[in-house]
Amino acid sequence: MADVVKVEEAVTIIDHIVKSVSLKDEALQYYRLKLQSAKAVIEALENDLAEMEAREVDTFDALAADRLIKPDAYDGSVE
């Protein structure tokens, strides 16, 4: 749940920056669009996280189900 709070804070910060950027400067318009894109990505990730939490899906199990990793490949060690 802490991750969702961090994402919400990031979206709030991006909103503030986007709203404070003057549209008169072409370079600032470019960065404003980039920030809006970043905000959309963050919101999409937040939605995915909320959906996974709602389904109570463990990330490792989800990766294993997608065959991105083998279920027995992780032994708990950190390399």
Secondary structure as UniProt FT lines:
FT   HELIX           2..20
FT   TURN            23..24
FT   HELIX           26..55
FT   HELIX           59..65
FT   TURN            66..67
FT   TURN            71..72
//
